[in-house]
């Protein structure tokens, strides 16, 4: 892999000579590497990502989206007087031929951006840092409010619950890996609660809930925080930035940051639940940063969105488990089942705390303009 990465490194128009590559991050789709390069005794740091072209089948369109969003975000931050822009937004490099991605001799697709020295978290208990993660996502939504360029749909039907139900139905019918009998109760559970997967999308389609440019993968580990102060630096992993609902971003942030158990934990899957104190910190941060653009119909559906994303991603993990683990990267045989159960137990917990969630929404939600 070092040889392959070096080939990609030499294709990009960046400073220094290749020194070493270290795997970093734990993304479920792409592979990410921290690259160091030397130039007259000075170290330069870059991030290289090998794009999973089985998922992102048109990397040219993916990079078209990413570059335009990054450029717009940089301009918005500059207008606000932000000075450390190299830390606050991705700096994307081109190849020596002027392209934003490179396909190596083995067919691997690579992109490169400047390394941002900060810290990402898989979980947090610190209320201030949770607030800052949410503030970063709320700010991102706010800065995208006046974005007017067309973006490609990098993954069709990404948050369409009806589509995810059809995928689960097909996976159950085909039962390619012979696993259906062991998880039939959970498949039934998802279909029994299918109204949560369907109704929000129907309101989006009807125009009740507005469409915006959103992140669409707003997990806790996609925000870089300052190592010393904990302040938010940069929102990363922009592969799925496209038109969508802010509610999906909020729900994904909650399921990844307010869950008492990591979705990766095989030991405690049955105890996954919503930590209401973490939820409050996240809600406050998101509202404080994004309240200038949110409208009343979005506020009214925050509670539903909070539980929707745990049910949706649980459905996606269970579908992949039934299909034989062909989409998400796994590290053990039942890894996708573990992820599914953690999210589905979280969904149950969120439903049980619906009244408390409503009280907090009333506490922190501003008086929003009408849609």
N, C-alpha and C positions, 0 to 999 in steps of 0.2 A: 504493500500500500504506500510506503514511503516513496517508492519510485514513481508510482502513479501520481501522487500528490505533487512531487517535484516537477513532473511534466506539466501539470496544471499551473503550478506556481510560475514557471518560466513563460507561460502563455499570457500572463496578465501584466499590465503596465504598472508595476509597483516597484518600490525602492528596495535595494539590498539583494544579497545573494542568499539562497535557501540555506537555513540552518537546521531546523528540525520541525517536526509536526507532532502534536499531541491531541489525541481524541478528547473531546469535551462535550458536555451536554448529554441529555438522555432522551432526545426527541424520538417519537414513535415512527417517524417517517424518513427524514433526511439524516445523513451522517455529517457531523460537524467537527472541525479540526482547528486548533489554535496553532498558527504558523508563526515562527520567528525567523527573521532575516537579518543579516549583518551588512552594515555599510560603514566602512572605515571605523570599526569599533563600536558603532551605534546599533542598537537593536531596534528593529521595526516589528510590530505585531499586527497580524492579520487574522481574520476568520475566513476559512474556506469551507464551503458546504457542497457536498455531493448531493445533487437534487435527485430525489426518487422519481424517475420518469415513468414508473408504473402508476404512480398516483398523479403526478403533475405531467401529463402527457405532452403538453405544449409549453416547454420552458421559455420560449420566446414571449408568449403572452404573459406568463407569470412574471418575467423580468420587466416587461412593459408596464405592468401594474406597479410593481415594487418601486421602480425608478421614479415614476410620476408621483406616487404617494410620498416617497422620501423627499423629493424636491419641493413638493407643496408644503410638507410639514416643516422643512427647514426654513422656507420663506415665512411661514406663520410664526415660528419661534423667533426669527430675526425681527419681525415687526413688533414682537413683544419685548424686544431689547435683550434677548438671551444671547450671551456671548460665547459660552463654551459649546458651540454647536456640534463640534466633533464628538462630544460625549452625549449629546441630547438627541441625535438623529443619526441613522446609519450613513456612512460614507461608502458608496458603492463604486468599485473600480471596474474599468473596462479591460478587455484584452488588448494586446498590441495592435490588433486589427480593428479595435473600436467596438467590439461586441460586449454585451453584458454577461455572457456565459461562454464557457468553453467545453467542447466535447473532446475528450482525450482519445487516445488510440485504442482503448478498450471499450469505448462507447459510453463512458461515464460523463455526466454533465456537471460542471462545476461553476460556482460563482464565488466572488471574493468581496469582502468589505473590511473596513478598518476595525481592529479590535478595540473594544471599549472596556477600560479597566474599571470594573465594578463587580457587583455580586448579584446573582440570581438565587432564588430560594424555591425549594420544593414544598416547604411548609413554613408557616410563621405563627407565633403566638403574640408577638409584640404588636399592640394596638396601633402604634404610630407607623410602623412599617407596613402593616396591613392597610392603613389609611393611605399611605403613599403609593402603594401598588394600585389601589382603586383610583386615586387621584390621577395617576399616569394614564389609565384607560379613559377616564372621564375627559381629561385634557385632550387626548388623541381624538376622541369623538368630536369635541368642540372645535378643534383645529381643522377637521375635515368637513365642517359644516358648509364652507363655501367652495369646496372642491367641485369643479364643473366638468372635468374630462371624463370620457367613457372608460370604464375598466372592463376587462374580460372576466368572465365567470370561470375561475381557475378550476373549481370543482363543482360541477352542476348539482343542484338540489342539496347542497351541503347541509343546510339546516331545515330541510323540508321533512317534517315528521311523517307525512304520508308516504314519502319515498322510502324512508327508513323502515316503516312498517312493511312495505311491499318487499324490501330486501330481506327482512326477517322471515316473512312468510315463505319466500322462495327458498331461503336457506333451510328452513324447517322441512319443507316439502322434499328437497333434494337430499338433505342429511348426508352430505358428502363424506364427512369424517366419522359417521356413525355415533354421534354424540347426543342426538336429540333426546333419547329416553332419559338420560341423566339430568337434563335441564328443562324437561317439558313443563314443569310447574312454573319456572321463571318465564318461559315463552308465554304461557297462559296469563301470567301476571301482567306482562307488558300489554297484551291485547286487551285485558280487562281495564287497563288505565290508558287506553289508546286516545281517549278524548283529549288528554293533556298534550299529546303529540300532534294532534290535528287542529284543534280550535285556534291556536295562536297563528298558525300559518294561514288559516282561512281569513282571519282579521287583517293580516298583512296583505293578502291578495285582494281583499275588498277595499283597501285603502284606509281602514280605520286606524291602523298602526303604520306610521310612515317608514319609508325605505331611506336609508342613509349609506354613506361609505363607512363601513365598520371593519373591525379587526378580524372577527369570526373565529379566533382561536385564543381568546383572552384568558389564558391560564396564568396562574401566579408566577410561573417561571419564565414568562415572556416579558417581564419587566426587569431591567437592570437598575439596582439601587446603588447609591454611593456607599463604598465600603465603610467609610468613617461616620458619615452623618445619617445614612439611611434614606436620604432624600431621593426622589425618583429621578433617574437619568433618562433612560431610553426604552421605548417599547420596541421589541424585536419580533422576529419570526413573522414577517409580513406576507407570507405566501398566500394566505387566504383573504387578504384585504380586498374587498369587493362590495357590491351592494348587498345590504342585509338590514337586519333590525338591531338596534342598540340593545334590545332585550336579550338577544342571544349572547352578546358580549358580557352583559351583566350576569346572566345565569351561569356562563362558563367560568367566569371569575369566582363566583360564589362556590360552585361545586369543587373547584380546585384549591381554594384558599380557606374555606370555612368548614371543610370536612375534618372531623376528628381523626380520621384514618386516611392515610395515603391510598389512592386507588391501586398502588403497586404492592400493598401489603397483603401477603397471603395468610398471615396469622390472625388478623383481626377483622376479617371481611364482614362478619356478622354484626360488628359493633360500630360500623360506620354511621355517623350521625352529623347533623348540623350543629356547629358551635355558634350559639346565638350571639355571643359577645364578639366573636370574629365577624359575624355577619354585620353587626352594627358598625364596626369600624370600617368595613368595606363600603357599606351603604353610605355612610357619612362622607367618605373620601370621594366616592363616585359622584354623589350629588353636589358636593361643593365645587367640583371641577366642571361638571357637565350640565348643571342646572340652567345655564344660559341658552341651551339649545333643546333641551328635552321638552316635550309637549305632554298635555294631560293624559292622552290615551296611552302613552308609554308608561307614565307613572302608575296608571290604573292597572297595568298588567305586569308590574314588577314581581308580585307574589307568584303569579303563574310561571313567569320566566325563571324564577329562582329554582323551582322544582323541575321545570321542563328539561333543562340541559342535562341534569343527572340521569333522567329517564332516557333521553335521546342517546347520550354517549354509552349508557349501559346497554341500550338496544344495539348500538353499533359494535361494541365489544362482543356481545353474545352472538351476533350475526357472524362476525369473523371467526369466533370459536366454532360455530357450527360448520362454517365453510372450510375449516382446516387451517386457520391462521394464515391467511394469504394477504392481508392488508397491513395490519399493525405488526411491528417488530416484536418478537417475544423472546424471553430468556429462560422460560421453562414451559413444560407441556401445557399446563392449565393457566398460563399467565393471562390470557384474554378472559377466561372465566373469572379469575380473581378480580380483574378490573371491572367486569360486568357486575359482579355481586356487590362490590364496594359502592358502585354508583347507584345500584338499585336499592340497597339498604339506605343510602343517603336520601334518595327520593322519598322513601317511606318516612324518614325522620323529618324532612322538610314539610311534608303534608301535615304531620302531627303538630308542627309548630306554626301553622298558618296564621293563627290569631296573633301570636307574638310578632310575627313578621309584619302583619298589617299595622300594628301599633307603631313599630319602628319606621315604617314607610311614612305614616302620618306625621311622625316626629321630624323626619329629615327632608321629606319631599317639599320642594318649594311650590309656590303658587305658579303653576306653569301656564304658558299660553296654550290656546286651543290648537289642535292639529289643523 
